[in-house]
Amino acid sequence: MSAENNKKSLNWYLEQARLSNTALGHFNFATADVLRGIVQAAGDAGAPAVMVGTSEGEADFFGLKEAVALVKTLREEYDFPVFLNAVHFKSFEKCKEAIDAGYDSVIIDASKMVFADNITETKKVVEYVKTLGKNILVEGEIGYLRGSSEVQTKIEITPDDFTKPEEAKKFVGKTAVVQLAVVFGNIHGIVTDQEEKLDIEHLKRIIAAVPDVFYVLHGASGLKDEDVKAAIKAGVTNVHFNTELRVAYKEGIHHAFHDKPDETTPYKYLSSGVEGVKNIVTQKIKIFMGK
């Protein structure tokens, strides 16, 4: 990876993904070892860049400024483009904290508000970024993305939860967001008692209504590889995984303790969890790049 590529913007990488029918991977972290594992695996797998993110809870645990500092260090250490994202921050105030701390992008998730209020709250974030004159990407979300980033038994979803194409068009026009998170069968987390299925035709209708924004698939954990590939082929340029990484990390540590129950050295048992995370990231990067 050349130093020149490390200076290119997130928008540039998303545009390249759109032109090549590929996608950038986005992976959440809450600990430094998982973050390093994500960056290492993404680089080794041949990804052009990677997005890493913290939810509000993860950011409170890790620290906003600490996340910014460590991502900057890893970006320089590996000479690899790593972009830090504030994921599903629910208010302008929380987004402002992440922006002021130095995050590269933010998702203002006001999707549970009524549509007009979602527009208002999202637009406040976009306007704030404009006043700073910085190249910070703002993503909005419309539609009801059910579930949470954990293993669940079943999540009831209906077409009423889906993003409406006409609302997507109005939302982007009013807010000027660069990225848009949409709902077309996706949920947060993994479900054990049902099959997750994306409605790719519905996604295509949304993209036809608003062709110029970058589209994001949230809640990709638990989806079949074929569905993720189909979403990318239809126009998604950014895919989020979190729960599968959490499960792999936990299971790796569990196995390490099972094998050596008296082990007390953190780097020895945590490394097993990180290896699980790296395996997941490597698998997903290959999917995103059409391999």
Contacts in CASP RR format, 6 or more apart in sequence:
PFRMAT RR
TARGET T0000
AUTHOR 0000-0000-0000
METHOD contacts of the structure
MODEL  1
MSAENNKKSLNWYLEQARLSNTALGHFNFATADVLRGIVQAAGDAGAPAV
MVGTSEGEADFFGLKEAVALVKTLREEYDFPVFLNAVHFKSFEKCKEAID
AGYDSVIIDASKMVFADNITETKKVVEYVKTLGKNILVEGEIGYLRGSSE
VQTKIEITPDDFTKPEEAKKFVGKTAVVQLAVVFGNIHGIVTDQEEKLDI
EHLKRIIAAVPDVFYVLHGASGLKDEDVKAAIKAGVTNVHFNTELRVAYK
EGIHHAFHDKPDETTPYKYLSSGVEGVKNIVTQKIKIFMGK
1 43 0 8 1.000
1 78 0 8 1.000
1 79 0 8 1.000
1 80 0 8 1.000
1 81 0 8 1.000
2 79 0 8 1.000
3 79 0 8 1.000
5 48 0 8 1.000
5 49 0 8 1.000
5 81 0 8 1.000
6 75 0 8 1.000
6 79 0 8 1.000
6 80 0 8 1.000
6 81 0 8 1.000
8 81 0 8 1.000
9 135 0 8 1.000
10 49 0 8 1.000
10 51 0 8 1.000
10 83 0 8 1.000
10 104 0 8 1.000
10 105 0 8 1.000
10 135 0 8 1.000
10 137 0 8 1.000
11 135 0 8 1.000
11 137 0 8 1.000
11 178 0 8 1.000
13 24 0 8 1.000
13 48 0 8 1.000
13 49 0 8 1.000
13 81 0 8 1.000
13 83 0 8 1.000
14 24 0 8 1.000
14 179 0 8 1.000
14 214 0 8 1.000
14 237 0 8 1.000
14 238 0 8 1.000
16 22 0 8 1.000
16 48 0 8 1.000
17 23 0 8 1.000
17 24 0 8 1.000
17 48 0 8 1.000
17 237 0 8 1.000
17 238 0 8 1.000
18 214 0 8 1.000
18 235 0 8 1.000
18 237 0 8 1.000
21 232 0 8 1.000
21 233 0 8 1.000
21 235 0 8 1.000
22 232 0 8 1.000
22 237 0 8 1.000
22 288 0 8 1.000
22 289 0 8 1.000
22 290 0 8 1.000
23 217 0 8 1.000
23 232 0 8 1.000
23 236 0 8 1.000
23 237 0 8 1.000
23 238 0 8 1.000
23 239 0 8 1.000
23 288 0 8 1.000
24 47 0 8 1.000
24 48 0 8 1.000
24 49 0 8 1.000
24 50 0 8 1.000
24 51 0 8 1.000
24 237 0 8 1.000
24 238 0 8 1.000
24 239 0 8 1.000
24 288 0 8 1.000
25 42 0 8 1.000
25 47 0 8 1.000
25 50 0 8 1.000
25 51 0 8 1.000
25 238 0 8 1.000
25 239 0 8 1.000
25 240 0 8 1.000
25 241 0 8 1.000
25 284 0 8 1.000
25 285 0 8 1.000
25 288 0 8 1.000
26 50 0 8 1.000
26 51 0 8 1.000
26 52 0 8 1.000
26 53 0 8 1.000
26 85 0 8 1.000
26 87 0 8 1.000
26 216 0 8 1.000
26 238 0 8 1.000
26 239 0 8 1.000
26 240 0 8 1.000
26 241 0 8 1.000
27 38 0 8 1.000
27 42 0 8 1.000
27 50 0 8 1.000
27 51 0 8 1.000
27 52 0 8 1.000
27 53 0 8 1.000
27 240 0 8 1.000
27 241 0 8 1.000
27 242 0 8 1.000
27 245 0 8 1.000
27 281 0 8 1.000
27 284 0 8 1.000
28 52 0 8 1.000
28 53 0 8 1.000
28 54 0 8 1.000
28 55 0 8 1.000
28 58 0 8 1.000
28 87 0 8 1.000
28 149 0 8 1.000
28 240 0 8 1.000
28 241 0 8 1.000
28 242 0 8 1.000
28 245 0 8 1.000
29 35 0 8 1.000
29 38 0 8 1.000
29 52 0 8 1.000
29 53 0 8 1.000
29 54 0 8 1.000
29 58 0 8 1.000
29 62 0 8 1.000
29 245 0 8 1.000
30 54 0 8 1.000
30 57 0 8 1.000
30 58 0 8 1.000
30 61 0 8 1.000
30 62 0 8 1.000
31 62 0 8 1.000
32 70 0 8 1.000
33 270 0 8 1.000
33 271 0 8 1.000
33 274 0 8 1.000
34 245 0 8 1.000
34 249 0 8 1.000
34 274 0 8 1.000
34 277 0 8 1.000
35 52 0 8 1.000
35 67 0 8 1.000
35 70 0 8 1.000
35 71 0 8 1.000
35 74 0 8 1.000
36 74 0 8 1.000
36 274 0 8 1.000
37 274 0 8 1.000
37 277 0 8 1.000
37 278 0 8 1.000
37 281 0 8 1.000
38 50 0 8 1.000
38 52 0 8 1.000
38 245 0 8 1.000
38 277 0 8 1.000
38 278 0 8 1.000
38 281 0 8 1.000
39 50 0 8 1.000
39 52 0 8 1.000
39 74 0 8 1.000
39 78 0 8 1.000
39 80 0 8 1.000
39 82 0 8 1.000
40 78 0 8 1.000
40 278 0 8 1.000
41 277 0 8 1.000
41 278 0 8 1.000
41 279 0 8 1.000
41 281 0 8 1.000
41 282 0 8 1.000
41 285 0 8 1.000
42 49 0 8 1.000
42 50 0 8 1.000
42 80 0 8 1.000
42 281 0 8 1.000
42 285 0 8 1.000
43 50 0 8 1.000
43 78 0 8 1.000
43 80 0 8 1.000
44 282 0 8 1.000
45 281 0 8 1.000
45 282 0 8 1.000
45 285 0 8 1.000
45 286 0 8 1.000
45 289 0 8 1.000
46 285 0 8 1.000
46 289 0 8 1.000
47 285 0 8 1.000
47 288 0 8 1.000
47 289 0 8 1.000
48 81 0 8 1.000
49 80 0 8 1.000
49 81 0 8 1.000
49 82 0 8 1.000
49 83 0 8 1.000
50 80 0 8 1.000
50 81 0 8 1.000
50 82 0 8 1.000
50 83 0 8 1.000
50 285 0 8 1.000
51 82 0 8 1.000
51 83 0 8 1.000
51 84 0 8 1.000
51 85 0 8 1.000
51 105 0 8 1.000
51 238 0 8 1.000
52 71 0 8 1.000
52 82 0 8 1.000
52 83 0 8 1.000
52 84 0 8 1.000
52 85 0 8 1.000
53 67 0 8 1.000
53 84 0 8 1.000
53 85 0 8 1.000
53 86 0 8 1.000
53 87 0 8 1.000
54 62 0 8 1.000
54 63 0 8 1.000
54 64 0 8 1.000
54 67 0 8 1.000
54 84 0 8 1.000
54 85 0 8 1.000
54 86 0 8 1.000
54 87 0 8 1.000
55 87 0 8 1.000
55 88 0 8 1.000
55 149 0 8 1.000
55 242 0 8 1.000
56 88 0 8 1.000
56 89 0 8 1.000
56 90 0 8 1.000
56 94 0 8 1.000
58 87 0 8 1.000
59 67 0 8 1.000
59 86 0 8 1.000
59 98 0 8 1.000
64 97 0 8 1.000
64 98 0 8 1.000
64 101 0 8 1.000
64 102 0 8 1.000
64 103 0 8 1.000
65 101 0 8 1.000
67 84 0 8 1.000
67 101 0 8 1.000
67 103 0 8 1.000
68 84 0 8 1.000
68 101 0 8 1.000
68 102 0 8 1.000
68 103 0 8 1.000
71 82 0 8 1.000
71 84 0 8 1.000
74 80 0 8 1.000
74 82 0 8 1.000
75 81 0 8 1.000
75 82 0 8 1.000
83 104 0 8 1.000
83 105 0 8 1.000
84 102 0 8 1.000
84 103 0 8 1.000
84 104 0 8 1.000
84 105 0 8 1.000
85 103 0 8 1.000
85 104 0 8 1.000
85 105 0 8 1.000
85 106 0 8 1.000
85 107 0 8 1.000
86 94 0 8 1.000
86 95 0 8 1.000
86 98 0 8 1.000
86 99 0 8 1.000
86 103 0 8 1.000
86 105 0 8 1.000
86 106 0 8 1.000
86 107 0 8 1.000
87 107 0 8 1.000
87 240 0 8 1.000
88 107 0 8 1.000
88 109 0 8 1.000
88 141 0 8 1.000
89 95 0 8 1.000
89 98 0 8 1.000
89 106 0 8 1.000
89 107 0 8 1.000
89 108 0 8 1.000
89 109 0 8 1.000
90 109 0 8 1.000
90 110 0 8 1.000
91 108 0 8 1.000
91 110 0 8 1.000
91 121 0 8 1.000
92 108 0 8 1.000
92 121 0 8 1.000
92 124 0 8 1.000
92 125 0 8 1.000
92 128 0 8 1.000
95 106 0 8 1.000
95 108 0 8 1.000
95 125 0 8 1.000
95 128 0 8 1.000
96 125 0 8 1.000
96 128 0 8 1.000
98 106 0 8 1.000
99 106 0 8 1.000
99 125 0 8 1.000
99 128 0 8 1.000
99 129 0 8 1.000
99 132 0 8 1.000
99 136 0 8 1.000
103 136 0 8 1.000
104 136 0 8 1.000
104 137 0 8 1.000
105 136 0 8 1.000
105 137 0 8 1.000
105 138 0 8 1.000
105 139 0 8 1.000
105 179 0 8 1.000
106 125 0 8 1.000
106 136 0 8 1.000
106 137 0 8 1.000
106 138 0 8 1.000
106 139 0 8 1.000
107 139 0 8 1.000
107 140 0 8 1.000
107 141 0 8 1.000
107 179 0 8 1.000
107 181 0 8 1.000
108 121 0 8 1.000
108 122 0 8 1.000
108 125 0 8 1.000
108 138 0 8 1.000
108 139 0 8 1.000
108 140 0 8 1.000
108 141 0 8 1.000
109 140 0 8 1.000
109 141 0 8 1.000
109 181 0 8 1.000
110 117 0 8 1.000
110 118 0 8 1.000
110 121 0 8 1.000
110 122 0 8 1.000
110 140 0 8 1.000
110 141 0 8 1.000
111 118 0 8 1.000
111 140 0 8 1.000
111 141 0 8 1.000
111 142 0 8 1.000
111 143 0 8 1.000
111 144 0 8 1.000
111 145 0 8 1.000
111 181 0 8 1.000
112 144 0 8 1.000
113 121 0 8 1.000
115 142 0 8 1.000
115 167 0 8 1.000
115 171 0 8 1.000
118 141 0 8 1.000
118 142 0 8 1.000
118 171 0 8 1.000
119 170 0 8 1.000
119 171 0 8 1.000
119 174 0 8 1.000
119 175 0 8 1.000
122 138 0 8 1.000
122 140 0 8 1.000
122 171 0 8 1.000
122 175 0 8 1.000
122 177 0 8 1.000
123 174 0 8 1.000
123 175 0 8 1.000
123 176 0 8 1.000
125 138 0 8 1.000
126 138 0 8 1.000
126 175 0 8 1.000
126 176 0 8 1.000
126 177 0 8 1.000
129 136 0 8 1.000
129 138 0 8 1.000
137 178 0 8 1.000
137 179 0 8 1.000
138 177 0 8 1.000
138 178 0 8 1.000
138 179 0 8 1.000
139 177 0 8 1.000
139 178 0 8 1.000
139 179 0 8 1.000
139 180 0 8 1.000
139 181 0 8 1.000
139 216 0 8 1.000
140 171 0 8 1.000
140 175 0 8 1.000
140 177 0 8 1.000
140 179 0 8 1.000
140 180 0 8 1.000
140 181 0 8 1.000
141 180 0 8 1.000
141 181 0 8 1.000
141 182 0 8 1.000
141 218 0 8 1.000
142 163 0 8 1.000
142 164 0 8 1.000
142 167 0 8 1.000
142 168 0 8 1.000
142 171 0 8 1.000
142 180 0 8 1.000
142 181 0 8 1.000
142 182 0 8 1.000
142 183 0 8 1.000
143 161 0 8 1.000
143 162 0 8 1.000
143 163 0 8 1.000
143 164 0 8 1.000
143 182 0 8 1.000
143 183 0 8 1.000
144 160 0 8 1.000
144 161 0 8 1.000
144 183 0 8 1.000
145 161 0 8 1.000
145 181 0 8 1.000
145 183 0 8 1.000
145 186 0 8 1.000
145 187 0 8 1.000
145 188 0 8 1.000
145 218 0 8 1.000
145 219 0 8 1.000
146 155 0 8 1.000
146 156 0 8 1.000
146 157 0 8 1.000
146 161 0 8 1.000
146 187 0 8 1.000
146 188 0 8 1.000
147 155 0 8 1.000
147 187 0 8 1.000
147 188 0 8 1.000
147 189 0 8 1.000
148 188 0 8 1.000
148 189 0 8 1.000
149 188 0 8 1.000
149 189 0 8 1.000
149 219 0 8 1.000
149 221 0 8 1.000
149 242 0 8 1.000
149 243 0 8 1.000
149 246 0 8 1.000
150 189 0 8 1.000
150 190 0 8 1.000
150 243 0 8 1.000
150 246 0 8 1.000
151 189 0 8 1.000
151 190 0 8 1.000
151 191 0 8 1.000
151 192 0 8 1.000
151 243 0 8 1.000
151 247 0 8 1.000
152 189 0 8 1.000
152 190 0 8 1.000
152 191 0 8 1.000
152 192 0 8 1.000
153 191 0 8 1.000
153 192 0 8 1.000
153 193 0 8 1.000
154 191 0 8 1.000
154 192 0 8 1.000
154 193 0 8 1.000
154 194 0 8 1.000
155 187 0 8 1.000
155 191 0 8 1.000
155 194 0 8 1.000
157 185 0 8 1.000
157 187 0 8 1.000
159 199 0 8 1.000
159 202 0 8 1.000
161 183 0 8 1.000
161 185 0 8 1.000
162 183 0 8 1.000
162 184 0 8 1.000
162 185 0 8 1.000
162 199 0 8 1.000
162 202 0 8 1.000
163 182 0 8 1.000
163 183 0 8 1.000
163 184 0 8 1.000
163 206 0 8 1.000
165 205 0 8 1.000
165 206 0 8 1.000
165 208 0 8 1.000
165 209 0 8 1.000
165 210 0 8 1.000
166 209 0 8 1.000
168 180 0 8 1.000
168 182 0 8 1.000
168 206 0 8 1.000
168 209 0 8 1.000
168 210 0 8 1.000
169 209 0 8 1.000
169 210 0 8 1.000
171 177 0 8 1.000
171 180 0 8 1.000
172 180 0 8 1.000
172 210 0 8 1.000
172 212 0 8 1.000
172 213 0 8 1.000
177 213 0 8 1.000
178 213 0 8 1.000
178 214 0 8 1.000
179 213 0 8 1.000
179 214 0 8 1.000
179 215 0 8 1.000
179 216 0 8 1.000
179 238 0 8 1.000
180 210 0 8 1.000
180 213 0 8 1.000
180 214 0 8 1.000
180 215 0 8 1.000
180 216 0 8 1.000
181 216 0 8 1.000
181 218 0 8 1.000
182 203 0 8 1.000
182 206 0 8 1.000
182 215 0 8 1.000
182 216 0 8 1.000
184 198 0 8 1.000
184 199 0 8 1.000
184 200 0 8 1.000
184 202 0 8 1.000
184 203 0 8 1.000
184 206 0 8 1.000
185 196 0 8 1.000
185 197 0 8 1.000
185 198 0 8 1.000
185 199 0 8 1.000
185 202 0 8 1.000
186 196 0 8 1.000
186 198 0 8 1.000
186 217 0 8 1.000
186 218 0 8 1.000
186 219 0 8 1.000
186 220 0 8 1.000
186 223 0 8 1.000
187 196 0 8 1.000
187 219 0 8 1.000
188 218 0 8 1.000
188 219 0 8 1.000
188 243 0 8 1.000
189 219 0 8 1.000
189 221 0 8 1.000
189 222 0 8 1.000
189 242 0 8 1.000
189 243 0 8 1.000
190 221 0 8 1.000
190 222 0 8 1.000
190 243 0 8 1.000
190 244 0 8 1.000
190 247 0 8 1.000
191 222 0 8 1.000
196 222 0 8 1.000
196 223 0 8 1.000
196 224 0 8 1.000
196 227 0 8 1.000
197 227 0 8 1.000
198 223 0 8 1.000
198 227 0 8 1.000
198 230 0 8 1.000
198 231 0 8 1.000
200 227 0 8 1.000
200 230 0 8 1.000
200 231 0 8 1.000
200 234 0 8 1.000
203 215 0 8 1.000
203 231 0 8 1.000
203 234 0 8 1.000
203 235 0 8 1.000
203 236 0 8 1.000
204 234 0 8 1.000
206 215 0 8 1.000
207 215 0 8 1.000
207 234 0 8 1.000
207 235 0 8 1.000
214 237 0 8 1.000
214 238 0 8 1.000
215 235 0 8 1.000
215 236 0 8 1.000
215 237 0 8 1.000
215 238 0 8 1.000
216 236 0 8 1.000
216 237 0 8 1.000
216 238 0 8 1.000
216 239 0 8 1.000
216 240 0 8 1.000
217 228 0 8 1.000
217 231 0 8 1.000
217 236 0 8 1.000
217 238 0 8 1.000
217 239 0 8 1.000
217 240 0 8 1.000
218 240 0 8 1.000
219 240 0 8 1.000
219 241 0 8 1.000
219 242 0 8 1.000
219 243 0 8 1.000
220 228 0 8 1.000
220 239 0 8 1.000
220 240 0 8 1.000
220 241 0 8 1.000
220 284 0 8 1.000
221 241 0 8 1.000
221 242 0 8 1.000
221 243 0 8 1.000
221 244 0 8 1.000
222 243 0 8 1.000
222 244 0 8 1.000
225 287 0 8 1.000
228 239 0 8 1.000
228 287 0 8 1.000
228 288 0 8 1.000
229 287 0 8 1.000
229 290 0 8 1.000
231 239 0 8 1.000
232 239 0 8 1.000
232 287 0 8 1.000
232 288 0 8 1.000
232 290 0 8 1.000
239 284 0 8 1.000
239 288 0 8 1.000
241 280 0 8 1.000
241 284 0 8 1.000
244 280 0 8 1.000
245 277 0 8 1.000
245 280 0 8 1.000
245 281 0 8 1.000
248 273 0 8 1.000
248 276 0 8 1.000
248 277 0 8 1.000
248 279 0 8 1.000
248 280 0 8 1.000
249 273 0 8 1.000
249 274 0 8 1.000
249 276 0 8 1.000
249 277 0 8 1.000
250 273 0 8 1.000
251 273 0 8 1.000
251 276 0 8 1.000
252 272 0 8 1.000
252 273 0 8 1.000
252 275 0 8 1.000
252 276 0 8 1.000
253 269 0 8 1.000
253 270 0 8 1.000
253 272 0 8 1.000
253 273 0 8 1.000
255 272 0 8 1.000
256 263 0 8 1.000
256 268 0 8 1.000
256 269 0 8 1.000
256 271 0 8 1.000
256 272 0 8 1.000
256 273 0 8 1.000
257 263 0 8 1.000
257 269 0 8 1.000
260 268 0 8 1.000
260 269 0 8 1.000
263 269 0 8 1.000
END
